Amino acid sequence: MKLQLVLPQEENYQPLNEGWWLPLGLTSIGTSVKASHPDVEVEILDGRHVPNDEISNRLDGDIVGFGPSVTSYVPALRMAKELKEKSPSSLVVFGGPYVTPMSGTILMRRSFIDGIVAMDGEESLEKIVAGGLSGEVPNLTFGGELISEDLQAHARERGLDIVRGPVRKTPRRMIRVKDAPFPDISLLPDLEKYWQDFWRTYPQHDGKGIIATAAQRGCTYRARKGGGCFFCSRVDNKYRVTDPKEYAEYVKLLEGKFGANIIEESSDDLVANKNWLRRFADAYEELGLTVEYRLFGRADKIDEETISLLKRIRAQSVFVGYESGDEDMLKVCNKSLSLDRARHSTKLLVNAGIEVVGAFILGFPGESERSVDNTVGFAQEMYEMGVGTISYAILTPLPPSPAWQFMRAQPLAVLQSRLRRGVTLGTDYGNSDVLDPVELQQDFVGAFCEVEYDYLTDRLRELSEISEVDTGDFVPSAN
């Protein structure tokens, strides 16, 4: 049996991570399948290094799994449809954060998709490989009889574009991260392609091998009652961790066998669980690890002890989500962070010689010229304090984020006067599985901000010019 796992390249947008992040989700799924079914051939096709047309030509698996993002969903649909036309017996499965909250809508609209795995996919794909789609597979949306063309036409008259009847959803459950094998990096054909992308963006690290890992899943802030940032589109609200000693042994393997010099740790907030970080720092030193770390951390969790622990694991940089330089917008964001606390944490990091990547978002409800001025000014202040890289974006209300829910819950009268297009947000986006990030941004800003979208894009350019290195989400491609 052959299992192919596909991450298509984004179309019309630059890659969200400049191409050096490994497809950890697909690699973790492939590793789990190989562990339970050693004879299965697993092939991972990453569109950031294999052109989409070439991927389409190579698709011939018994099971083909797609893990698209919002910007690669349309090419994933195209590939899946072409595959079904040339190989009807291939089982086509979609999964990942983008499709999880819309699994029923997608399956009822797309006849060439056989099933959708919501949330964690490791156990689900193991069971699909063993016995196909069934009620025994957790996290699965499947089934639904194809309806006649007459019924499809009748549904369209009612504003519904569907090809299937009601679908089935199996119980949702998350895996125990401590029980899952760490991703087998040997499933990826050419690590150096990822490294070359990293070196192009950060030439000061030329020659260093970088490998992404996931020591934790979920967010401690999102997991607590009332927590979670306004823009956060995580599909799980639980927080799970690996065993810190076992994780350190895995990093030792990456260092010795695969040549890792830098670990890009993808956990939402590696510094929040100080007990885990302390135990990992102990294991790091016991094993004689030498890799440097790039990681994410909340500013309100960084103190003197945290800095000491970060130094012990050779932290090179910390990505800090400031989000806004305006106290009112931080409250709207539900960030649970003050500007003074952000300043204090930044000073601690900079004084310790740890690079800071500072992230800012424009476009929260009520955003005004004053609040934007405050954010740009605060970003400049952070740069002058020592922040090395500025990351920036306009708020994109992706499902199932609080921003998405807020947008769809507004009364029609609130929306109609300022919307960029002649539709209601709830009706338009609630019935569609294809979402364009820029259209989402434009509609959200038009409905809920005191400034226009073009004004925000102009001010975004100011943010991009503050630091020599900058990164931005959902940047349209030059092609």
Backbone hydrogen bonds, N-H to C=O, Kabsch-Sander energy under -0.5 kcal/mol:
donor,donor_aa,acceptor,acceptor_aa,energy
3,L,41,E,-3.5
4,Q,2,K,-0.5
4,Q,63,I,-2.5
5,L,43,E,-2.8
6,V,65,G,-3.3
7,L,45,L,-2.6
11,E,71,T,-1.8
14,Q,475,V,-3.0
18,E,15,P,-1.0
20,W,17,N,-1.3
24,L,22,L,-2.3
27,T,23,P,-2.4
28,S,24,L,-2.8
29,I,25,G,-2.0
30,G,26,L,-2.8
31,T,27,T,-2.3
32,S,28,S,-2.2
33,V,29,I,-2.4
34,K,30,G,-2.3
35,A,31,T,-2.0
36,S,32,S,-1.7
37,H,33,V,-2.6
40,V,37,H,-2.0
41,E,1,M,-2.7
42,V,40,V,-0.5
43,E,3,L,-2.5
43,E,41,E,-0.5
44,I,187,L,-0.6
45,L,5,L,-2.9
45,L,43,E,-0.5
46,D,44,I,-0.6
47,G,7,L,-4.0
47,G,45,L,-0.7
49,H,46,D,-2.2
50,V,46,D,-1.4
55,I,51,P,-2.3
56,S,52,N,-2.6
57,N,53,D,-1.9
58,R,54,E,-1.5
58,R,55,I,-0.5
59,L,55,I,-0.9
59,L,56,S,-0.8
60,D,58,R,-0.5
62,D,2,K,-1.3
63,I,2,K,-2.0
64,V,91,L,-2.9
65,G,4,Q,-3.2
66,F,93,V,-2.6
67,G,6,V,-2.7
72,S,69,S,-0.8
73,Y,69,S,-0.7
76,A,72,S,-1.5
77,L,73,Y,-2.4
78,R,74,V,-2.2
79,M,75,P,-2.5
80,A,76,A,-2.6
81,K,77,L,-2.4
82,E,78,R,-2.3
83,L,79,M,-2.4
84,K,80,A,-2.3
85,E,81,K,-1.8
86,K,82,E,-1.7
87,S,83,L,-2.7
90,S,87,S,-1.9
91,L,62,D,-2.9
92,V,90,S,-0.6
93,V,64,V,-2.5
93,V,91,L,-0.6
94,F,115,G,-2.1
95,G,66,F,-2.0
96,G,117,V,-0.8
98,Y,68,P,-0.5
100,T,96,G,-1.7
102,M,99,V,-1.0
103,S,100,T,-1.3
106,I,102,M,-2.8
107,L,103,S,-2.3
108,M,104,G,-2.0
109,R,105,T,-0.9
109,R,106,I,-1.0
110,R,106,I,-1.8
111,S,109,R,-0.6
113,I,110,R,-1.3
114,D,92,V,-2.0
114,D,112,F,-0.5
115,G,92,V,-1.4
116,I,141,T,-2.4
117,V,94,F,-3.0
118,A,116,I,-0.6
118,A,139,N,-3.3
125,L,121,G,-2.5
126,E,122,E,-1.8
127,K,123,E,-2.0
128,I,124,S,-2.2
129,V,125,L,-2.6
130,A,126,E,-1.6
131,G,127,K,-2.4
132,G,128,I,-2.9
137,V,134,S,-1.5
139,N,171,P,-2.3
140,L,137,V,-0.8
141,T,116,I,-2.5
142,F,168,R,-2.2
143,G,114,D,-0.6
147,I,163,V,-2.4
152,Q,148,S,-2.2
153,A,149,E,-2.5
154,H,150,D,-2.2
155,A,151,L,-2.3
156,R,152,Q,-2.2
157,E,153,A,-1.7
158,R,154,H,-0.8
158,R,155,A,-0.7
159,G,156,R,-1.9
160,L,155,A,-2.9
161,D,159,G,-0.5
162,I,160,L,-0.9
163,V,108,M,-4.0
164,R,108,M,-1.4
165,G,145,E,-2.3
168,R,142,F,-3.4
170,T,140,L,-2.8
177,V,175,I,-0.8
179,D,176,R,-1.8
180,A,176,R,-0.8
180,A,177,V,-0.8
184,D,27,T,-0.5
185,I,183,P,-1.0
187,L,184,D,-2.0
188,L,185,I,-1.9
193,K,190,D,-1.0
194,Y,190,D,-0.6
194,Y,191,L,-0.9
195,W,191,L,-1.8
196,Q,192,E,-2.6
197,D,193,K,-1.4
198,F,194,Y,-1.7
199,W,195,W,-2.7
200,R,196,Q,-1.8
201,T,197,D,-1.4
202,Y,198,F,-2.8
205,H,202,Y,-2.5
206,D,203,P,-1.7
208,K,205,H,-2.3
211,I,262,I,-2.2
213,T,264,E,-1.8
217,R,240,R,-3.0
223,A,219,C,-2.2
224,R,220,T,-0.8
224,R,221,Y,-0.6
227,G,224,R,-2.2
230,F,333,C,-2.5
232,C,229,C,-1.2
240,R,217,R,-3.1
242,T,215,A,-2.3
247,Y,243,D,-2.8
248,A,244,P,-2.1
249,E,245,K,-2.0
250,Y,246,E,-2.0
251,V,247,Y,-2.3
252,K,248,A,-2.1
253,L,249,E,-1.7
254,L,250,Y,-2.2
255,E,251,V,-2.4
256,G,252,K,-2.6
257,K,253,L,-3.1
258,F,253,L,-0.9
258,F,254,L,-0.6
260,A,254,L,-2.2
261,N,209,G,-3.2
262,I,209,G,-2.4
263,I,292,E,-2.9
264,E,211,I,-1.9
264,E,262,I,-0.5
265,E,263,I,-1.0
265,E,294,R,-2.8
266,S,213,T,-2.9
266,S,264,E,-0.6
268,D,218,G,-0.6
270,L,296,F,-1.9
271,V,296,F,-0.5
272,A,269,D,-1.1
274,K,272,A,-1.3
277,L,273,N,-2.3
278,R,274,K,-2.5
279,R,275,N,-2.1
280,F,276,W,-2.4
281,A,277,L,-2.5
282,D,278,R,-2.0
283,A,279,R,-2.1
284,Y,280,F,-3.0
285,E,281,A,-2.0
286,E,282,D,-2.4
287,L,283,A,-2.3
288,G,285,E,-0.7
289,L,284,Y,-2.3
292,E,261,N,-2.6
293,Y,314,R,-1.9
294,R,263,I,-2.7
295,L,317,S,-1.9
297,G,319,F,-2.3
301,K,298,R,-1.5
302,I,299,A,-1.3
303,D,301,K,-0.6
307,I,303,D,-2.3
308,S,304,E,-1.9
309,L,305,E,-2.2
310,L,306,T,-2.7
311,K,307,I,-2.3
312,R,308,S,-1.5
313,I,309,L,-1.2
314,R,311,K,-1.4
315,A,310,L,-2.6
316,Q,293,Y,-3.6
317,S,293,Y,-1.6
318,V,355,E,-2.4
319,F,295,L,-3.2
320,V,318,V,-0.7
320,V,357,V,-3.0
321,G,319,F,-0.5
322,Y,320,V,-1.3
322,Y,359,A,-0.9
323,E,359,A,-2.7
324,S,322,Y,-2.5
330,L,326,D,-2.1
331,K,327,E,-1.5
332,V,328,D,-1.9
333,C,329,M,-2.4
334,N,330,L,-0.6
334,N,331,K,-0.9
335,K,330,L,-2.1
342,A,338,S,-2.0
343,R,339,L,-2.5
344,H,340,D,-2.3
345,S,341,R,-2.3
346,T,342,A,-2.3
347,K,343,R,-2.4
348,L,344,H,-2.0
349,L,345,S,-2.3
350,V,346,T,-2.8
351,N,347,K,-2.5
352,A,348,L,-1.2
353,G,350,V,-1.7
354,I,349,L,-2.5
355,E,316,Q,-2.3
355,E,353,G,-0.5
357,V,318,V,-2.3
358,G,356,V,-0.6
358,G,389,T,-2.7
359,A,320,V,-2.6
360,F,391,S,-2.1
361,I,323,E,-3.3
362,L,393,A,-2.3
366,G,448,F,-2.8
367,E,364,F,-2.4
372,V,368,S,-2.4
373,D,369,E,-2.6
374,N,370,R,-2.2
375,T,371,S,-1.9
376,V,372,V,-2.9
377,G,373,D,-2.5
378,F,374,N,-2.3
379,A,375,T,-2.5
380,Q,376,V,-2.1
381,E,377,G,-2.1
382,M,378,F,-2.7
383,Y,379,A,-2.2
384,E,380,Q,-2.4
385,M,381,E,-1.5
386,G,382,M,-1.0
386,G,383,Y,-0.7
387,V,382,M,-2.6
388,G,356,V,-1.6
389,T,356,V,-1.5
390,I,469,V,-1.3
391,S,358,G,-3.3
391,S,389,T,-0.5
392,Y,471,T,-2.1
393,A,360,F,-1.1
395,L,362,L,-2.9
398,L,396,T,-2.1
401,S,398,L,-2.2
403,A,230,F,-1.9
405,Q,401,S,-2.2
406,F,402,P,-2.8
407,M,403,A,-2.4
408,R,404,W,-2.2
409,A,405,Q,-1.3
410,Q,406,F,-0.6
410,Q,407,M,-0.7
414,V,411,P,-1.1
415,L,411,P,-1.0
415,L,412,L,-0.7
416,Q,412,L,-2.3
417,S,413,A,-0.6
418,R,415,L,-1.1
419,L,415,L,-1.2
423,V,421,R,-1.6
428,D,424,T,-2.8
429,Y,425,L,-2.3
430,G,425,L,-0.6
430,G,426,G,-1.4
431,N,427,T,-0.9
432,S,429,Y,-0.9
435,L,433,D,-0.7
440,L,436,D,-2.5
441,Q,437,P,-2.6
442,Q,438,V,-2.9
443,D,439,E,-2.6
444,F,440,L,-2.5
445,V,441,Q,-2.9
446,G,442,Q,-2.5
447,A,443,D,-1.7
448,F,444,F,-2.3
449,C,445,V,-2.2
450,E,367,E,-2.7
456,L,452,E,-1.6
457,T,453,Y,-2.2
458,D,454,D,-2.0
459,R,455,Y,-2.1
460,L,456,L,-2.1
461,R,457,T,-1.4
462,E,458,D,-1.0
463,L,459,R,-1.6
464,S,460,L,-2.1
465,E,461,R,-1.1
465,E,462,E,-0.5
466,I,463,L,-1.2
467,S,463,L,-0.6
469,V,388,G,-0.6
471,T,390,I,-1.6
473,D,392,Y,-1.4
477,S,12,N,-2.1
